[in-house]
Amino acid sequence: MTIAINRKKLLDIYRKELLYELHKASECIKLFEKKYGKSFKEFEKEIKSKPEDFEVWDDYMEWKACIKSAESLKEELKELEN
């Protein structure tokens, strides 16, 4: 039995996976914006001027990772569509 997948179908599957991952990253960002009631830039500026709070810094690192992931995924989607 031979399974054949053409390039167009494979790219479509990959595109859908990227969109799914982008959606997850975007939801992560929205959750932190809702939790702290501010943008990442505002949050970053605020926490860097205060004494360390490990829970808040954990959120900062995760939020930053979600943003970097979303940016990377958007770039990948852009490249895929060109």
N, C-alpha and C positions, 0 to 999 in steps of 0.2 A: 504494500500500500504506500503510495506516494502522496505527500502533502505539499501542495504548492501555494505559496503566498506571494502575491505580486507586490512590487515596490510601493504602489499607491496605497494598497491596504495596510501594509506595514507602517508607512508614514502616517496614515490616519490613526492607527492604533497608538503610535508614539505621541502624536499630537494630543489625543484624548488623555493619555497618561499625564502629559505635561499640564494640560488644563486642569485635571483633577488635583495634581500637586499644587498648582498655583491657587486653586480654590482653597485648599487646606491652609496654605501660608496666609492667604488673605483673611481667612476666618480667624486665624491666630492673631493677626494684627488687630482686627476689629475687637476681639475679646480684650486685649490689653488696652486699647483706646477707651473701651467702655469701663474697664476696671479702674483706670486711673483718671478718666475724664479729660484726657489731653493727648496731644500728638506725641510721637516718639521724640522729636527734637525738644519739645518742652520738658518731657519727662527726663531726658538725658541731661539737659542743662540743670534741672532741679536736683537730681540725685548726685551729680558730681560736685554740688556745692554743700552737701550735707554729710554728716558722719555716716560711715558704712552701716548698712542694714542688709544682712545677708539674704533675706527673703526678697527684698526689693532688688538687690543686685542680681539674684537668680532670674527674676522677671525681666530685668534689663537685658541680660544675656540672651534669654530665650526670645524676647521681642526683637532684638537686633538680628538674631539668627533667622527669624521668620521674614524680616525685611530683606535680608541678603538673599535668602532663598527665593523670595518672590521676584526680586530684581534679576537674579540668574535665570529663573524660569521664563520670565518675559523676554530676555535676550535670546534664549534658546528657541522660543516660539517664533520670534522675529526671524531668526536665521532659518528655521524650518520652512517658513512661508515664503522665503525668497528663493 
